Amino acid sequence: METDPLIFSFFLIFTSAAVMATLALYTRQPLIVAYIAIGVILGPSATSLIDNPALINSIAKIGIIFLLFLLGLDMQPAKLANMFKNALLVGISSSVAFFAIGFLIALLFGYSPTERIIIGIAMMFSSTIIGIKLLPTTILHHRHTGELVVSLLLIQDMVAIIVLLVISGGFLDFTGAEKLIRVLISLPMLIIFAGLFVKFVLLKLLSKFDAFHEYIFLIAVGWCLGLAEIAELAGLSLEIGAFIAGVSIATSSISLYIATNLKPLRDFFLVLFFFSLGASFRLELLGEVIVPAIVLAALVLALKPLVFRYLLSGTSETVPLGWEIGFRLGQISEFSLLIAFIATAEMLISQSASHLIQATAILTFLISSYIVVFRYPTPIAVSDTLRRD
């Protein structure tokens, strides 16, 4: 009896990911790197055990949809107001500085104007996953360091979402006024429709049947995927629809419950997403991008702490605090990988530019994690004096 190819692929991915994740945790490595490594090993560039990454790519796209939906759920007005008040100037100024670094290095190595912009944008963000995972819970909830780290990451996440929506919406590649006009009309209509539907239909249904937890789960998934499909039919994108779906119910008291219960589903598909990045990584291009990737990673790792230290000292923060936040945010982001993925799918950048971003991300994930684990309090610190839950 023949094995179903999809089931066999899932078996290989998740079994291998579990083994690699165990090794990553023992060696204090980011789990994202483990998932990407599995993609490289199982994909066409190495063993070819999974030789149809396009299939996994399609499934993994759902992970991006749920990621943006959950980010939308987190965009509550009170949190946004507090975030802007505390860290807006530092967040925007640092993003501009890091964009310039990426743009200039891409220019130096001969990438096209559009690729320079995308590479520069990819350097603007720090990893939310690494930044939050390496913060002790006590610092995250009770100390100023955690508040600043979270505020800066939220500002960067907002900018990243805008970039993703612009890229996936095709704004950088429209061939005339027709598409732009269609988007300018359909976007506000979609927002109005989402707001009205949530207010007069969705919240009433959730309020009436809130005792049935699986019903809340089904409604949330249906609303996310349904509005994503409507957005794509309207000439926008699945990602735009998912984000609007999340924002539309962010002010509801049920949003926290939905976000908590959808995280395992999101994580399932995000494992597939990061696997697909690794599976699409062509090892034959590594020689082409390794030098610019090392240069770019070295500059990111060296300059991000310096920039954050300088900017935060200008807002009356202490010098040690500025250095600590700079090192904690001293890598590029999983959003950088999303940007590379979508920009490649939209044919805005070449495979070489995409691989440059991916290689830089992996290098900065590894090295910055080592720096933080060996220098600052974290839940996975090697030293007993630095280990904080």
Sine and cosine of phi, psi and omega as CSV:
sin_phi,cos_phi,sin_psi,cos_psi,sin_omega,cos_omega
0.00,0.00,0.76,-0.65,-0.04,-1.00
-0.98,0.18,0.58,-0.81,0.03,-1.00
-0.99,0.15,0.66,-0.75,0.07,-1.00
-0.90,0.44,0.81,-0.59,-0.07,-1.00
-0.85,0.53,-0.62,0.78,-0.04,-1.00
-0.93,0.37,-0.70,0.71,0.02,-1.00
-0.90,0.45,-0.66,0.75,0.02,-1.00
-0.90,0.43,-0.62,0.79,0.04,-1.00
-0.90,0.44,-0.69,0.72,0.03,-1.00
-0.89,0.45,-0.64,0.77,0.05,-1.00
-0.86,0.51,-0.75,0.66,-0.02,-1.00
-0.89,0.46,-0.70,0.71,-0.08,-1.00
-0.90,0.44,-0.80,0.60,-0.15,-0.99
-0.98,0.20,-0.53,0.85,0.09,-1.00
-0.93,0.37,-0.72,0.69,0.02,-1.00
-0.91,0.42,-0.64,0.77,0.01,-1.00
-0.90,0.44,-0.61,0.79,0.02,-1.00
-0.90,0.44,-0.68,0.73,0.02,-1.00
-0.91,0.42,-0.74,0.67,-0.04,-1.00
-0.92,0.40,-0.60,0.80,0.03,-1.00
-0.90,0.43,-0.61,0.79,0.05,-1.00
-0.88,0.47,-0.71,0.70,0.05,-1.00
-0.89,0.45,-0.64,0.77,-0.01,-1.00
-0.89,0.45,-0.67,0.74,-0.01,-1.00
-0.92,0.39,-0.64,0.77,0.04,-1.00
-0.90,0.43,-0.55,0.84,-0.03,-1.00
-0.98,-0.18,0.21,0.98,0.08,-1.00
0.88,0.47,0.64,0.77,0.02,-1.00
-0.98,-0.20,0.49,-0.87,0.09,-1.00
-0.90,0.44,0.67,-0.74,-0.02,-1.00
-0.90,0.44,-0.51,0.86,0.01,-1.00
-0.83,0.55,-0.67,0.74,0.00,-1.00
-0.89,0.46,-0.61,0.79,0.03,-1.00
-0.89,0.46,-0.69,0.73,-0.01,-1.00
-0.91,0.42,-0.66,0.75,0.02,-1.00
-0.91,0.41,-0.65,0.76,0.01,-1.00
-0.87,0.49,-0.64,0.77,0.05,-1.00
-0.88,0.47,-0.65,0.76,0.04,-1.00
-0.87,0.49,-0.69,0.73,0.02,-1.00
-0.89,0.45,-0.70,0.71,-0.06,-1.00
-0.92,0.40,-0.70,0.71,-0.08,-1.00
-1.00,0.09,-0.30,0.96,-0.12,-0.99
-0.99,0.15,-0.08,-1.00,-0.08,-1.00
-0.89,0.46,-0.42,0.91,-0.05,-1.00
-0.97,0.26,-0.30,0.95,-0.05,-1.00
-0.83,-0.55,-0.99,-0.15,-0.11,-0.99
-0.99,0.14,-0.37,0.93,-0.05,-1.00
0.87,0.49,0.44,0.90,0.08,-1.00
-0.91,0.42,-0.50,0.87,0.16,-0.99
-0.86,-0.51,0.97,-0.23,-0.13,-0.99
-0.96,-0.27,0.22,0.97,0.06,-1.00
-0.79,-0.62,0.91,0.42,-0.02,-1.00
-0.89,0.45,-0.29,0.96,0.03,-1.00
-0.89,0.46,-0.58,0.81,0.04,-1.00
-0.90,0.43,-0.74,0.68,0.03,-1.00
-0.91,0.42,-0.58,0.82,0.05,-1.00
-0.83,0.56,-0.71,0.71,-0.02,-1.00
-0.90,0.43,-0.67,0.74,0.03,-1.00
-0.92,0.40,-0.66,0.75,-0.05,-1.00
-0.90,0.43,-0.44,0.90,0.02,-1.00
-0.86,0.50,-0.47,0.88,0.06,-1.00
-0.89,0.45,-0.55,0.84,0.05,-1.00
-0.87,0.49,-0.64,0.77,0.04,-1.00
-0.91,0.41,-0.65,0.76,0.00,-1.00
-0.87,0.49,-0.74,0.67,0.01,-1.00
-0.92,0.39,-0.56,0.83,0.05,-1.00
-0.87,0.49,-0.73,0.68,-0.01,-1.00
-0.94,0.34,-0.56,0.83,0.07,-1.00
-0.88,0.48,-0.72,0.69,-0.01,-1.00
-0.94,0.35,-0.55,0.83,0.10,-1.00
-0.91,0.41,-0.62,0.78,0.08,-1.00
-0.88,0.47,-0.64,0.77,0.04,-1.00
-0.87,0.49,-0.45,0.89,-0.05,-1.00
-1.00,0.04,-0.11,0.99,-0.07,-1.00
-1.00,0.06,0.92,0.39,0.02,-1.00
-1.00,0.07,0.63,-0.78,-0.08,-1.00
-0.82,0.57,-0.65,0.76,-0.04,-1.00
-0.90,0.43,-0.68,0.73,0.00,-1.00
-0.91,0.41,-0.66,0.75,0.01,-1.00
-0.89,0.46,-0.67,0.74,-0.01,-1.00
-0.89,0.46,-0.70,0.71,0.01,-1.00
-0.90,0.43,-0.63,0.78,0.00,-1.00
-0.90,0.44,-0.74,0.67,0.00,-1.00
-0.87,0.49,-0.63,0.77,-0.03,-1.00
-0.89,0.46,-0.65,0.76,-0.15,-0.99
-1.00,0.08,-0.62,0.79,-0.25,-0.97
-0.63,-0.77,0.24,0.97,-0.10,-1.00
-0.88,0.48,-0.75,0.66,-0.07,-1.00
-0.88,0.47,-0.71,0.71,0.00,-1.00
-0.91,0.42,-0.68,0.73,-0.02,-1.00
-0.89,0.46,-0.72,0.69,-0.02,-1.00
-0.94,0.34,-0.70,0.72,-0.03,-1.00
-0.89,0.46,-0.69,0.73,0.01,-1.00
-0.91,0.42,-0.62,0.78,0.01,-1.00
-0.89,0.46,-0.65,0.76,0.04,-1.00
-0.89,0.45,-0.68,0.73,-0.01,-1.00
-0.89,0.45,-0.69,0.73,-0.03,-1.00
-0.95,0.31,-0.54,0.84,0.10,-0.99
-0.87,0.50,-0.70,0.71,-0.02,-1.00
-0.88,0.48,-0.63,0.78,0.01,-1.00
-0.88,0.48,-0.77,0.64,-0.01,-1.00
-0.90,0.44,-0.67,0.74,-0.01,-1.00
-0.88,0.48,-0.71,0.70,-0.06,-1.00
-0.93,0.37,-0.63,0.77,0.04,-1.00
-0.92,0.39,-0.65,0.76,0.06,-1.00
-0.89,0.45,-0.62,0.78,0.07,-1.00
-0.89,0.45,-0.70,0.72,-0.02,-1.00
-0.87,0.50,-0.59,0.81,-0.05,-1.00
-0.99,-0.10,0.22,0.98,0.20,-0.98
0.99,0.15,0.41,0.91,0.06,-1.00
-0.98,0.22,0.37,-0.93,-0.06,-1.00
-0.94,0.35,0.28,-0.96,-0.01,-1.00
-0.82,0.57,-0.70,0.72,0.01,-1.00
-0.91,0.42,-0.65,0.76,0.02,-1.00
-0.91,0.42,-0.60,0.80,0.05,-1.00
-0.87,0.49,-0.66,0.75,-0.01,-1.00
-0.91,0.41,-0.72,0.69,-0.03,-1.00
-0.91,0.42,-0.68,0.73,0.03,-1.00
-0.90,0.44,-0.66,0.75,0.06,-1.00
-0.88,0.48,-0.69,0.72,0.03,-1.00
-0.88,0.47,-0.66,0.75,-0.03,-1.00
-0.89,0.46,-0.43,0.90,0.00,-1.00
-0.99,0.14,-0.16,0.99,-0.13,-0.99
-0.96,0.29,-0.37,0.93,-0.23,-0.97
-0.93,-0.36,0.47,-0.88,0.12,-0.99
-0.95,-0.32,0.35,-0.94,-0.11,-0.99
-0.97,0.26,0.88,-0.47,0.09,-1.00
-0.91,0.42,-0.64,0.77,-0.04,-1.00
-0.89,0.45,-0.77,0.64,-0.02,-1.00
-0.94,0.35,-0.68,0.74,-0.02,-1.00
-0.86,0.51,-0.70,0.71,-0.03,-1.00
-0.98,0.21,-0.66,0.75,-0.04,-1.00
-0.89,0.45,-0.51,0.86,-0.04,-1.00
-1.00,-0.06,0.12,0.99,0.11,-0.99
-1.00,-0.06,0.80,-0.60,0.14,-0.99
-0.88,0.48,0.53,-0.85,-0.02,-1.00
-0.86,0.51,-0.59,0.81,-0.01,-1.00
-0.91,0.42,-0.64,0.77,0.03,-1.00
-0.93,0.36,-0.67,0.74,-0.05,-1.00
-0.87,0.50,-0.64,0.77,-0.14,-0.99
-0.99,-0.16,-0.38,0.92,-0.18,-0.98
-0.82,-0.58,-0.07,1.00,-0.09,-1.00
-0.79,-0.61,0.40,-0.92,-0.10,-0.99
-0.90,0.44,-0.55,0.83,0.01,-1.00
-0.84,0.55,-0.76,0.65,0.00,-1.00
-0.89,0.46,-0.65,0.76,0.01,-1.00
-0.87,0.49,-0.69,0.72,-0.01,-1.00
-0.92,0.38,-0.68,0.73,0.01,-1.00
-0.86,0.50,-0.74,0.67,-0.02,-1.00
-0.90,0.43,-0.67,0.75,0.00,-1.00
-0.88,0.47,-0.72,0.70,-0.01,-1.00
-0.91,0.42,-0.64,0.77,0.03,-1.00
-0.91,0.41,-0.62,0.78,0.03,-1.00
-0.91,0.42,-0.65,0.76,0.05,-1.00
-0.88,0.47,-0.72,0.69,0.02,-1.00
-0.89,0.46,-0.64,0.77,0.03,-1.00
-0.88,0.48,-0.65,0.76,0.02,-1.00
-0.89,0.45,-0.70,0.71,0.03,-1.00
-0.89,0.45,-0.67,0.74,0.01,-1.00
-0.88,0.47,-0.65,0.76,0.02,-1.00
-0.89,0.46,-0.68,0.73,0.04,-1.00
-0.86,0.50,-0.70,0.71,0.01,-1.00
-0.88,0.48,-0.72,0.70,0.00,-1.00
-0.88,0.48,-0.65,0.76,0.00,-1.00
-0.92,0.39,-0.62,0.79,0.03,-1.00
-0.91,0.42,-0.73,0.68,-0.03,-1.00
-0.92,0.40,-0.75,0.66,-0.05,-1.00
-0.94,0.34,-0.41,0.91,0.05,-1.00
-0.99,0.17,-0.11,0.99,0.07,-1.00
0.98,0.17,0.30,0.95,-0.04,-1.00
-0.92,0.40,-0.43,0.90,-0.03,-1.00
-1.00,0.09,-0.04,1.00,-0.12,-0.99
-0.63,-0.78,0.50,0.87,0.00,-1.00
-0.99,0.11,0.50,-0.86,-0.15,-0.99
-0.97,-0.26,0.23,0.97,0.00,-1.00
0.14,-0.99,-0.06,-1.00,-0.08,-1.00
-0.97,0.22,-0.34,0.94,-0.12,-0.99
-0.87,0.50,-0.75,0.66,-0.04,-1.00
-0.91,0.42,-0.67,0.74,-0.01,-1.00
-0.88,0.47,-0.69,0.72,0.01,-1.00
-0.90,0.44,-0.65,0.76,0.00,-1.00
-0.88,0.47,-0.67,0.74,0.01,-1.00
-0.92,0.39,-0.69,0.73,-0.03,-1.00
-0.90,0.43,-0.44,0.90,0.05,-1.00
-1.00,0.07,-0.71,0.70,-0.13,-0.99
-0.96,0.28,-0.53,0.85,-0.04,-1.00
-0.90,0.44,-0.80,0.60,0.04,-1.00
-0.90,0.44,-0.55,0.83,0.05,-1.00
-0.90,0.44,-0.63,0.77,0.02,-1.00
-0.91,0.41,-0.66,0.75,0.02,-1.00
-0.89,0.45,-0.71,0.71,0.02,-1.00
-0.90,0.45,-0.71,0.70,0.02,-1.00
-0.86,0.51,-0.71,0.70,-0.02,-1.00
-0.88,0.47,-0.70,0.72,0.00,-1.00
-0.89,0.47,-0.71,0.71,-0.02,-1.00
-0.93,0.37,-0.67,0.75,-0.02,-1.00
-0.90,0.43,-0.67,0.74,0.02,-1.00
-0.90,0.44,-0.71,0.71,-0.08,-1.00
-0.92,0.39,-0.69,0.72,-0.15,-0.99
-0.99,-0.16,-0.25,0.97,-0.04,-1.00
-0.83,-0.56,-0.87,0.49,-0.18,-0.98
-0.89,0.45,-0.77,0.64,-0.05,-1.00
-0.91,0.40,-0.54,0.84,0.05,-1.00
-0.92,0.39,-0.66,0.75,0.04,-1.00
-0.91,0.42,-0.69,0.72,0.00,-1.00
-0.91,0.42,-0.62,0.79,0.02,-1.00
-0.92,0.40,-0.61,0.80,-0.05,-1.00
-0.96,0.29,-0.59,0.80,-0.11,-0.99
-0.88,-0.47,0.51,0.86,-0.07,-1.00
-0.93,0.36,-0.21,0.98,0.04,-1.00
-0.97,0.26,-0.31,0.95,-0.02,-1.00
-0.99,-0.14,0.99,-0.14,-0.13,-0.99
-0.91,0.42,-0.60,0.80,0.00,-1.00
-0.93,0.37,-0.46,0.89,0.07,-1.00
-0.92,0.39,-0.68,0.74,0.04,-1.00
-0.87,0.49,-0.67,0.74,0.03,-1.00
-0.87,0.49,-0.73,0.68,-0.01,-1.00
-0.90,0.43,-0.66,0.75,0.02,-1.00
-0.88,0.47,-0.69,0.72,-0.03,-1.00
-0.89,0.45,-0.74,0.68,0.01,-1.00
-0.90,0.43,-0.70,0.72,0.02,-1.00
-0.88,0.47,-0.65,0.76,0.01,-1.00
-0.91,0.41,-0.69,0.73,0.02,-1.00
-0.87,0.49,-0.81,0.58,-0.06,-1.00
-0.95,0.32,-0.57,0.82,0.00,-1.00
-0.91,0.42,-0.74,0.67,0.00,-1.00
-0.93,0.36,-0.50,0.86,0.08,-1.00
-0.89,0.46,-0.70,0.72,0.03,-1.00
-0.91,0.41,-0.66,0.75,0.03,-1.00
-0.87,0.49,-0.67,0.74,0.00,-1.00
-0.88,0.47,-0.66,0.75,0.00,-1.00
-0.93,0.38,-0.63,0.77,0.06,-1.00
-0.90,0.44,-0.49,0.87,0.00,-1.00
-0.99,0.11,0.05,1.00,0.04,-1.00
1.00,-0.03,0.17,0.99,0.03,-1.00
-0.99,-0.12,-0.85,-0.52,0.06,-1.00
-0.43,-0.90,0.28,-0.96,0.05,-1.00
-0.86,0.51,-0.65,0.76,-0.05,-1.00
-0.91,0.42,-0.65,0.76,0.03,-1.00
-0.88,0.48,-0.72,0.70,-0.01,-1.00
-0.88,0.47,-0.66,0.75,0.00,-1.00
-0.90,0.43,-0.67,0.75,-0.01,-1.00
-0.91,0.42,-0.69,0.72,0.03,-1.00
-0.90,0.44,-0.61,0.79,0.04,-1.00
-0.87,0.50,-0.65,0.76,0.02,-1.00
-0.93,0.35,-0.73,0.69,-0.02,-1.00
-0.88,0.47,-0.59,0.81,-0.09,-1.00
-0.90,0.43,-0.39,0.92,0.03,-1.00
-0.90,-0.44,0.24,0.97,-0.05,-1.00
-0.91,0.42,-0.54,0.84,-0.04,-1.00
-0.99,0.13,-0.12,0.99,0.01,-1.00
-0.97,0.23,0.53,-0.85,0.03,-1.00
-0.91,0.40,-0.32,0.95,-0.03,-1.00
-0.99,0.12,-0.18,0.98,-0.12,-0.99
-0.89,0.45,-0.63,0.78,0.00,-1.00
-0.90,0.43,-0.66,0.75,0.03,-1.00
-0.90,0.44,-0.68,0.73,0.00,-1.00
-0.89,0.46,-0.73,0.69,-0.02,-1.00
-0.86,0.50,-0.69,0.72,-0.02,-1.00
-0.90,0.44,-0.66,0.75,-0.09,-1.00
-0.99,0.14,-0.32,0.95,0.03,-1.00
-1.00,-0.01,-0.20,0.98,-0.05,-1.00
-0.87,0.50,-0.67,0.74,0.04,-1.00
-0.88,0.47,-0.62,0.79,0.03,-1.00
-0.91,0.41,-0.68,0.73,0.05,-1.00
-0.87,0.50,-0.71,0.71,-0.05,-1.00
-0.90,0.45,-0.59,0.81,0.05,-1.00
-0.85,0.53,-0.74,0.67,-0.04,-1.00
-0.97,0.24,-0.48,0.88,0.03,-1.00
-0.94,0.34,-0.52,0.86,0.13,-0.99
-0.86,0.52,-0.69,0.72,0.04,-1.00
-0.91,0.42,-0.59,0.80,0.01,-1.00
-0.89,0.45,-0.76,0.65,-0.03,-1.00
-0.93,0.36,-0.54,0.84,0.13,-0.99
-0.87,0.50,-0.71,0.71,-0.04,-1.00
-0.90,0.44,-0.54,0.84,0.08,-1.00
-0.88,0.47,-0.71,0.70,0.02,-1.00
-0.92,0.40,-0.63,0.77,-0.01,-1.00
-0.91,0.41,-0.50,0.87,0.01,-1.00
-1.00,0.03,-0.08,1.00,0.02,-1.00
-0.96,0.27,0.87,-0.49,-0.05,-1.00
-1.00,-0.07,0.93,-0.36,-0.06,-1.00
-0.88,0.47,-0.42,0.91,0.00,-1.00
-0.93,0.37,-0.32,0.95,0.05,-1.00
-1.00,0.03,-0.09,1.00,-0.06,-1.00
-0.88,0.47,-0.65,0.76,0.03,-1.00
-0.88,0.47,-0.49,0.87,-0.02,-1.00
-0.97,0.25,-0.52,0.85,-0.12,-0.99
-0.94,-0.34,-0.13,0.99,-0.15,-0.99
-0.90,0.43,-0.63,0.77,-0.02,-1.00
-0.92,0.38,-0.79,0.61,0.07,-1.00
-0.88,0.47,-0.52,0.85,0.02,-1.00
-0.92,0.40,-0.67,0.74,0.02,-1.00
-0.91,0.42,-0.69,0.73,0.03,-1.00
-0.88,0.48,-0.74,0.67,-0.04,-1.00
-0.91,0.42,-0.70,0.71,0.01,-1.00
-0.89,0.46,-0.66,0.75,0.01,-1.00
-0.89,0.46,-0.67,0.74,0.01,-1.00
-0.92,0.39,-0.67,0.74,0.03,-1.00
-0.87,0.49,-0.75,0.66,-0.05,-1.00
-0.91,0.41,-0.54,0.84,-0.02,-1.00
-0.99,0.11,-0.63,0.78,-0.16,-0.99
-1.00,-0.02,-0.47,0.88,0.00,-1.00
-0.87,0.50,-0.74,0.67,0.07,-1.00
-0.87,0.50,-0.64,0.77,-0.02,-1.00
-0.90,0.43,-0.70,0.71,-0.01,-1.00
-0.91,0.42,-0.73,0.68,0.00,-1.00
-0.90,0.43,-0.63,0.78,0.05,-1.00
-0.87,0.49,-0.71,0.70,-0.02,-1.00
-0.92,0.40,-0.73,0.68,-0.05,-1.00
-0.92,0.39,-0.65,0.76,-0.02,-1.00
-0.95,0.32,-0.53,0.85,0.07,-1.00
-0.92,0.40,-0.45,0.89,0.07,-1.00
-0.96,0.28,-0.20,0.98,0.06,-1.00
-0.94,-0.34,0.44,0.90,0.08,-1.00
0.95,0.32,0.29,0.96,0.12,-0.99
-0.99,0.12,0.42,-0.91,-0.02,-1.00
-0.96,0.30,0.40,-0.92,0.00,-1.00
-0.89,0.45,-0.72,0.70,0.04,-1.00
-0.86,0.51,-0.61,0.79,0.02,-1.00
-0.91,0.42,-0.67,0.75,0.03,-1.00
-0.87,0.49,-0.68,0.73,0.04,-1.00
-0.90,0.44,-0.70,0.71,-0.03,-1.00
-0.88,0.48,-0.72,0.70,0.01,-1.00
-0.90,0.43,-0.62,0.78,0.03,-1.00
-0.88,0.48,-0.67,0.74,0.02,-1.00
-0.95,0.31,-0.59,0.81,0.03,-1.00
-0.91,0.41,-0.50,0.87,0.00,-1.00
-0.96,-0.29,0.46,0.89,-0.14,-0.99
-1.00,0.01,0.48,0.88,0.04,-1.00
-0.75,-0.66,0.13,-0.99,0.18,-0.98
-1.00,-0.01,-0.11,-0.99,-0.32,-0.95
-0.88,-0.47,0.33,-0.95,0.22,-0.98
-0.87,0.49,-0.44,0.90,0.10,-1.00
-0.91,0.42,-0.51,0.86,0.07,-1.00
-0.88,0.48,-0.63,0.78,0.05,-1.00
-0.93,0.38,-0.63,0.77,0.06,-1.00
-0.88,0.47,-0.68,0.74,0.00,-1.00
-0.89,0.46,-0.70,0.72,0.03,-1.00
-0.88,0.47,-0.67,0.74,-0.02,-1.00
-0.88,0.48,-0.77,0.64,-0.06,-1.00
-0.95,0.32,-0.65,0.76,0.00,-1.00
-0.89,0.46,-0.59,0.81,0.05,-1.00
-0.93,0.36,-0.68,0.73,0.02,-1.00
-0.88,0.47,-0.57,0.82,0.01,-1.00
-0.99,0.10,0.05,1.00,0.01,-1.00
0.86,0.51,0.60,0.80,0.06,-1.00
-1.00,0.00,-0.45,0.89,0.01,-1.00
-0.73,-0.69,0.32,-0.95,0.00,-1.00
-0.99,0.13,0.19,-0.98,0.09,-1.00
-0.88,0.48,-0.57,0.82,0.01,-1.00
-0.89,0.46,-0.72,0.69,0.02,-1.00
-0.90,0.43,-0.65,0.76,0.03,-1.00
-0.89,0.46,-0.69,0.73,0.00,-1.00
-0.93,0.37,-0.52,0.85,0.08,-1.00
-0.88,0.47,-0.71,0.70,0.01,-1.00
-0.90,0.44,-0.70,0.71,-0.02,-1.00
-0.89,0.45,-0.70,0.72,0.00,-1.00
-0.91,0.42,-0.64,0.77,0.04,-1.00
-0.90,0.44,-0.66,0.75,0.02,-1.00
-0.87,0.49,-0.74,0.67,-0.03,-1.00
-0.88,0.48,-0.70,0.71,0.00,-1.00
-0.88,0.47,-0.71,0.71,-0.03,-1.00
-0.95,0.31,-0.56,0.83,0.08,-1.00
-0.85,0.53,-0.76,0.66,-0.07,-1.00
-0.91,0.42,-0.81,0.59,-0.15,-0.99
-0.94,0.35,-0.68,0.73,-0.02,-1.00
-0.91,0.41,-0.57,0.82,0.05,-1.00
-0.90,0.44,-0.68,0.73,0.06,-1.00
-0.87,0.50,-0.70,0.71,-0.03,-1.00
-0.86,0.50,-0.74,0.68,-0.05,-1.00
-0.92,0.39,-0.70,0.72,-0.06,-1.00
-0.89,0.45,-0.59,0.81,-0.05,-1.00
-1.00,-0.01,-0.14,0.99,-0.11,-0.99
-0.87,-0.49,-0.50,0.87,-0.14,-0.99
-0.80,-0.60,0.30,-0.95,0.04,-1.00
-0.89,0.45,0.78,-0.62,0.06,-1.00
-0.54,-0.84,0.33,-0.94,0.06,-1.00
-0.92,0.39,-0.32,0.95,-0.05,-1.00
-0.88,-0.47,0.42,0.91,0.00,-1.00
-0.88,0.48,0.58,-0.81,0.02,-1.00
-0.95,0.30,-0.63,0.78,0.00,-1.00
-0.99,0.16,0.67,-0.74,0.04,-1.00
-0.89,0.46,-0.53,0.85,-0.02,-1.00
-0.94,0.33,-0.38,0.92,-0.01,-1.00
-0.98,-0.19,-0.21,0.98,-0.06,-1.00
-0.97,0.26,0.86,-0.50,0.02,-1.00
-0.73,-0.68,0.77,-0.64,0.02,-1.00
-0.98,0.20,0.00,0.00,0.00,0.00
